[in-house]
């Protein structure tokens, strides 16, 4: 008994020491990403520091292994932007992981362990998986924290954010205040989600609209802190899908140095996870989705992944939305025929702060729609109204009939911001014909379980109450 008590006290002591070292060592604690070249045997580990003089080392091993594997020497990008304390973003790759297996990693500072965590390697096509989708999250509200706790308890393998990662301008300071303390924290105010589960994110308007680096030098922080695939179309500033970057040479150069090759390419990309293919897009109003280079890339991406069982698309602005808010921003409807031909099962969106699910549907746009232009200068693109004809599958109920005829569009933007249009939840006359479910009085998040040819989707509130549920079987 004395030996057991001594062991427990020893573990407790070293845990306290490590926690203290962790607090002193990191500006932002280590967190996981899928990286620029994702596979089921690798992940990328990032962390942030103000110190570049210390020696940093990462080791990892599977739960069954005795020996530790040393990761490659961490590389650092320097973020030296006006109005923000200079800091470094370190990255290293964890390779040769056992797909779907549990592993432990630890971070050394000058030969002393300052951080330890456990995670699950990406899954293979034959392994079951669980993923969470929730948008419009980095608001720093009480509701953000409540939903974050629900997401943490869900124990997902992968978490996806359909835009508006942080409010209101996507700046470094807003990440510091509203994002890291909630989703990557061991403190009582947040949850250590990102140290164990990789996040993948699409940009929203609050992440990517601010392009004047003189007004907001810390804007576009997405390009500093995320490590995601770079396999999409390259794009050029001032072109169809990359707005001009404004600002003095000093501010532009500081941003470009910190962003590296992630700017501007890391907004349209794709990757495989398990037996699912994901296509991630920038749906902001500045993107011209009539551009052939862009639409051809989406079509080719889906065609190249036709052997995958599941096909999902992730972006911010929904094309099919019944809310009064943002109803006119329909530019993404132009892609519906491409999604249908490419065999897309579900499109996940944010932007509208509630939950909506469409009937399985097909949609044929009429022309290219009508561009909406407004703003103080009467030059700002506000969206595009796209009329057309849809066909709805009313037979699919996700219970007795599990084979949808068409694409299902889900808005899951109730991740923490103020909810939109609660008055519409019970007012079915205000819904659109394509609307199947509309929940706007409670914040929520989406949980999906895939087991081979079976997909189960649940929409949960912060307490885990099931608000909606359906099953697809192929």
C-alpha positions in Angstrom: 0.0 0.0 0.0 2.9 2.4 0.9 4.5 1.6 -2.5 1.3 2.4 -4.4 0.9 5.7 -2.5 4.5 6.6 -3.2 4.0 5.9 -6.9 0.8 8.0 -7.0 2.5 10.9 -5.3 5.5 10.6 -7.6 3.2 10.7 -10.7 1.3 13.7 -9.2 4.6 15.5 -8.5 5.9 15.1 -12.1 2.6 16.1 -13.6 2.6 19.3 -11.6 6.2 20.0 -12.7 5.4 19.3 -16.4 2.3 21.5 -16.2 4.4 24.3 -14.8 7.1 23.8 -17.5 4.4 23.7 -20.1 3.0 27.1 -18.9 6.5 28.6 -19.1 7.6 27.0 -22.3 4.8 27.7 -24.7 2.9 30.7 -26.1 0.5 28.1 -27.6 0.8 24.5 -26.6 1.4 21.8 -29.2 -1.5 20.9 -31.5 -2.1 18.5 -34.4 -2.8 19.1 -38.0 -3.1 16.8 -41.1 -0.3 18.7 -42.9 0.4 19.7 -46.4 0.8 16.1 -47.5 -1.7 14.1 -45.4 -1.6 10.3 -45.1 -2.9 7.7 -42.7 0.6 7.3 -41.3 1.4 10.9 -40.5 0.4 14.1 -38.7 2.0 17.5 -38.2 2.7 18.9 -34.7 2.8 22.7 -34.2 3.5 24.9 -31.3 4.2 28.6 -30.7 7.0 30.3 -28.8 8.5 33.7 -28.2 11.9 31.9 -27.7 14.0 30.7 -30.6 17.2 30.0 -28.7 16.2 26.8 -26.9 16.7 23.3 -28.3 13.5 21.6 -29.2 13.0 17.9 -29.7 9.9 15.7 -30.2 9.6 11.9 -29.6 6.7 9.6 -30.2 5.7 6.0 -30.0 2.7 3.7 -30.2 1.1 2.4 -27.0 2.6 -1.0 -27.6 6.1 0.1 -28.5 9.0 0.3 -26.0 11.3 2.5 -28.0 10.7 6.2 -28.9 11.0 7.6 -32.4 12.6 10.9 -32.8 10.8 13.4 -35.1 12.6 15.4 -37.6 14.2 18.7 -36.4 11.4 21.3 -36.0 11.3 24.1 -38.5 10.2 27.6 -37.4 8.4 30.4 -39.2 8.8 33.9 -37.7 5.7 36.0 -37.1 7.0 39.5 -36.7 3.9 41.7 -37.5 3.1 45.1 -36.2 1.0 45.3 -33.1 1.7 41.7 -32.1 4.6 40.4 -29.9 7.0 38.6 -32.3 6.8 34.8 -32.0 7.7 31.6 -33.7 5.5 28.8 -35.1 7.4 25.5 -34.9 6.4 22.5 -37.0 7.6 18.9 -37.1 6.1 15.7 -38.8 5.2 12.6 -36.9 5.7 9.8 -39.5 5.4 6.0 -39.8 2.4 6.0 -37.4 0.3 2.9 -37.2 -3.0 3.9 -39.0 -5.8 4.2 -36.5 -3.5 3.4 -33.6 -3.0 5.2 -30.4 0.3 6.9 -29.9 2.0 9.1 -27.3 4.2 12.1 -28.1 6.4 14.3 -25.9 8.1 17.6 -26.4 11.5 18.4 -25.0 12.9 21.8 -24.3 16.7 21.7 -23.8 16.5 17.9 -23.0 13.6 18.4 -20.4 10.1 17.1 -21.1 7.7 20.0 -21.1 4.7 18.5 -22.8 3.1 15.0 -23.2 -0.1 14.0 -24.9 -1.8 11.0 -26.6 -3.6 10.9 -29.9 -5.0 8.6 -32.6 -3.3 8.2 -36.0 -5.5 8.8 -39.1 -7.7 5.9 -40.1 -7.5 3.6 -43.1 -10.3 2.9 -45.5 -11.2 -0.3 -43.6 -11.4 1.3 -40.2 -14.5 2.9 -38.6 -14.2 6.6 -37.9 -15.9 9.5 -36.1 -15.8 13.1 -37.1 -17.3 16.3 -35.8 -18.3 19.4 -37.9 -19.1 22.7 -36.3 -18.8 26.2 -37.7 -18.7 29.8 -36.6 -16.9 28.8 -33.5 -14.2 31.3 -32.3 -16.5 33.8 -30.7 -15.2 33.5 -27.1 -18.8 33.3 -25.8 -20.2 31.2 -23.1 -21.9 29.1 -25.8 -18.6 28.6 -27.6 -17.2 27.0 -24.4 -20.2 24.9 -23.8 -20.1 23.5 -27.4 -16.3 23.0 -27.1 -17.0 20.8 -24.0 -19.5 18.8 -26.0 -17.0 18.4 -28.9 -14.3 17.3 -26.4 -16.5 14.7 -24.9 -17.4 13.3 -28.3 -13.9 12.0 -28.7 -13.7 12.4 -32.5 -10.9 11.2 -34.8 -11.1 14.3 -36.9 -12.8 17.8 -36.4 -13.8 20.1 -39.3 -14.7 23.7 -39.2 -16.7 25.2 -42.1 -15.4 28.7 -41.6 -15.4 31.6 -39.3 -12.7 30.1 -37.2 -12.3 33.2 -35.2 -14.2 36.6 -34.9 -14.3 39.3 -36.0 -11.4 39.9 -38.4 -9.3 36.7 -38.3 -6.4 38.4 -36.5 -3.6 37.0 -34.4 -4.9 38.8 -31.4 -8.3 37.2 -31.8 -6.8 33.7 -32.0 -4.9 34.5 -28.8 -8.1 35.7 -27.0 -10.9 33.6 -28.4 -9.5 30.4 -30.0 -6.5 28.9 -28.4 -7.8 29.3 -24.8 -11.0 27.3 -25.7 -9.9 24.6 -28.1 -6.3 24.1 -27.2 -6.0 24.6 -23.5 -5.5 22.6 -20.3 -7.0 25.4 -18.2 -10.4 25.4 -16.6 -11.6 27.8 -19.3 -11.0 25.5 -22.2 -10.3 22.0 -23.4 -7.2 20.2 -24.7 -9.0 19.1 -27.9 -6.4 20.0 -30.5 -3.5 18.3 -28.8 -5.2 15.0 -29.4 -7.5 15.5 -32.5 -6.4 17.3 -35.7 -8.7 20.1 -36.9 -9.3 20.9 -40.5 -10.8 24.3 -41.5 -12.3 26.1 -44.4 -12.0 29.9 -44.3 -15.1 32.0 -43.7 -15.7 35.7 -44.3 -14.4 36.6 -40.8 -11.2 34.7 -41.5 -10.4 36.0 -45.0 -12.3 39.3 -45.8 -9.8 41.6 -44.0 -7.1 42.2 -46.7 -5.8 45.6 -45.6 -2.7 44.9 -43.6 -2.2 48.6 -42.7 -5.6 48.7 -41.0 -5.2 45.2 -39.5 -1.6 43.9 -39.7 -2.5 40.8 -37.8 -5.3 39.7 -40.2 -5.3 36.5 -42.2 -3.8 34.7 -39.2 -5.2 31.5 -40.8 -2.1 31.3 -43.0 0.3 31.4 -40.0 -1.3 28.8 -37.7 -2.9 26.1 -39.9 -1.0 23.3 -41.8 -3.3 21.9 -44.5 -3.0 20.5 -48.0 -1.6 22.6 -50.8 -3.0 20.6 -53.7 -5.6 23.1 -54.9 -5.4 25.7 -57.7 -2.7 28.2 -57.1 -4.5 31.5 -57.9 -3.0 35.0 -58.3 -3.7 38.1 -56.4 -6.4 40.1 -58.1 -7.6 37.0 -60.0 -10.9 35.1 -59.8 -10.4 33.7 -56.3 -7.6 35.6 -54.5 -8.3 39.3 -53.7 -5.6 41.9 -53.7 -3.5 42.1 -50.5 -3.3 45.7 -49.5 -0.8 47.4 -47.2 2.7 48.9 -47.0 5.7 47.0 -48.2 6.7 46.5 -44.6 3.4 44.9 -43.6 3.0 42.9 -46.8 6.5 41.5 -46.5 6.0 40.6 -42.8 2.8 38.8 -43.6 4.3 36.9 -46.6 7.4 35.8 -44.7 5.3 34.3 -41.9 2.7 32.8 -44.2 5.2 31.1 -46.4 3.9 28.8 -49.2 0.5 28.5 -47.5 -0.5 31.9 -48.9 -2.6 32.1 -51.1 -3.1 28.4 -51.9 -4.4 27.0 -48.6 -8.1 27.8 -49.1 -9.1 25.3 -51.8 -7.8 21.8 -51.2 -8.7 18.2 -50.8 -7.7 15.1 -48.8 -8.7 11.5 -47.9 -9.5 10.3 -44.5 -10.4 6.7 -44.0 -12.9 5.8 -46.8 -14.0 9.4 -47.2 -12.8 12.1 -49.6 -13.1 15.7 -48.5 -13.1 18.7 -50.8 -12.6 22.0 -48.9 -13.5 25.3 -50.7 -13.4 29.0 -50.2 -17.0 30.1 -50.6 -16.5 33.8 -49.8 -18.3 36.4 -51.9 -15.0 37.6 -53.4 -14.6 34.2 -55.2 -15.9 34.1 -58.7 -17.4 30.6 -58.9 -18.1 31.1 -62.6 -14.3 30.8 -63.2 -13.6 27.8 -65.3 -10.1 27.0 -63.7 -11.8 26.8 -60.3 -14.8 24.7 -61.3 -12.7 22.4 -63.5 -10.4 21.8 -60.5 -13.4 20.8 -58.3 -14.8 18.5 -61.0 -11.4 16.8 -61.5 -10.9 16.5 -57.8 -14.2 14.6 -57.4 -13.6 12.5 -60.5 -10.1 11.5 -59.3 -11.6 10.3 -56.0 -14.5 8.2 -57.5 -13.2 5.0 -55.9 -13.7 6.4 -52.4 -17.0 5.3 -50.7 -17.9 8.7 -49.2 -17.6 12.2 -50.6 -18.0 15.3 -48.5 -17.6 18.9 -49.2 -16.8 21.6 -46.7 -17.2 25.4 -47.1 -18.6 28.4 -45.4 -21.4 30.2 -47.3 -24.4 27.8 -47.9 -26.0 27.8 -51.2 -29.2 26.4 -49.8 -30.3 28.2 -46.7 -33.8 29.0 -45.4 -32.8 31.6 -42.9 -33.7 35.2 -43.5 -30.0 36.0 -42.7 -27.7 35.5 -45.7 -30.5 34.0 -47.8 -29.3 36.0 -50.9 -25.8 34.7 -50.8 -26.4 31.8 -53.2 -23.2 31.7 -55.2 -22.4 28.1 -54.2 -25.5 26.8 -55.9 -23.5 27.1 -59.2 -21.5 24.0 -58.1 -24.5 21.7 -57.5 -24.3 20.0 -60.9 -20.6 19.3 -60.3 -21.3 17.9 -56.8 -24.1 15.6 -58.2 -21.9 14.3 -61.1 -19.0 13.8 -58.6 -21.1 11.7 -56.3 -21.1 14.1 -53.3 -23.0 12.7 -50.4 -23.2 15.7 -48.0 -22.1 19.3 -48.2 -21.3 20.9 -44.8 -21.6 24.7 -44.4 -21.5 27.4 -41.7 -22.1 31.2 -41.9 -25.7 30.9 -40.8 -25.8 30.5 -37.1 -28.2 27.6 -36.7 -28.7 24.1 -37.9 -30.5 23.2 -41.2 -30.7 20.0 -43.2 -32.1 19.8 -46.7 -33.9 17.0 -48.4 -31.7 15.0 -50.7 -31.8 17.1 -53.8 -30.5 17.9 -57.3 -30.4 21.5 -58.6 -30.1 22.9 -62.1 -29.0 26.6 -62.1 -30.4 29.0 -64.6 -27.4 30.7 -66.1 -24.8 32.2 -63.8 -27.2 34.1 -61.6 -27.3 37.8 -60.7 -24.3 39.3 -59.0 -25.1 41.5 -56.0 -22.9 44.6 -55.5 -23.1 47.1 -52.6 -21.1 48.5 -49.7 -20.1 52.1 -49.1 -18.2 52.3 -52.3 -21.0 50.4 -54.3 -18.2 48.0 -55.5 -18.2 45.3 -52.8 -19.5 42.0 -54.0 -22.2 40.8 -51.6 -23.1 37.5 -53.2 -25.0 36.1 -56.1 -28.6 35.2 -56.5 -28.9 31.9 -58.4 -32.4 30.7 -59.5 -33.0 27.3 -60.9 -35.0 24.1 -60.6 -34.6 21.5 -57.9 -35.8 18.0 -57.4 -36.4 16.8 -53.9 -36.3 13.3 -52.5 -39.1 13.1 -50.0 -38.9 9.4 -49.7 -35.6 9.4 -47.8 -36.1 9.6 -44.1 -32.8 8.2 -42.8 -34.7 5.6 -40.8 -36.6 3.2 -43.0 -35.3 4.6 -46.3 -31.6 5.0 -46.1 -30.7 5.6 -49.7 -30.9 9.3 -50.6 -31.4 10.4 -54.2 -29.3 13.6 -54.4 -27.0 15.7 -52.3 -27.8 16.6 -48.7 -26.9 20.1 -47.6 -26.2 20.7 -43.9 -25.8 24.1 -42.3 -24.0 23.6 -38.9 -23.1 27.1 -38.0 -24.4 27.1 -34.4 -21.0 26.5 -32.8 -21.0 29.5 -30.4 -22.1 32.7 -32.0 -25.5 34.4 -31.4 -28.1 32.3 -33.1 -29.9 33.4 -36.2 -33.7 33.6 -36.7 -34.9 31.6 -33.7 -38.4 32.7 -34.7 -38.3 30.6 -37.8 -37.8 27.2 -36.0 -41.5 26.6 -35.6 -42.6 28.7 -38.5 -42.5 26.2 -41.3 -44.1 28.6 -43.7 -40.9 30.6 -43.5 -38.8 27.6 -44.6 -37.8 26.9 -48.2 -39.2 23.9 -50.1 -35.8 22.1 -49.8 -35.7 22.5 -46.0 -36.2 19.2 -44.0 -34.9 20.3 -40.6 -34.5 23.8 -39.1 -33.2 24.2 -35.5 -32.3 27.7 -34.5 -33.1 28.0 -30.8 -30.1 26.1 -29.4 -26.3 25.9 -30.2 -25.2 22.6 -31.6 -22.6 20.6 -33.5 -22.6 17.7 -35.9 -21.3 14.2 -35.1 -20.8 11.6 -37.8 -19.9 7.9 -37.5 -18.8 5.9 -40.5 -18.6 2.1 -40.5 -17.8 0.9 -44.0 -20.9 1.6 -46.1 -22.9 3.0 -43.2 -23.0 6.7 -42.2 -24.9 7.9 -39.1 -25.3 11.7 -38.6 -26.4 13.2 -35.3 -26.9 16.9 -34.4 -26.2 17.4 -30.7 -26.6 20.3 -28.3 -23.9 21.1 -25.7 -25.4 18.5 -23.3 -25.4 15.7 -25.8 -29.1 15.8 -26.5 -29.9 14.4 -30.0 -31.6 17.2 -32.0 -31.6 15.4 -35.4 -30.4 12.0 -36.6 -30.3 10.1 -39.9 -28.6 7.2 -41.5 -27.3 6.6 -45.0 -26.4 3.1 -46.2 -24.7 2.4 -49.5 
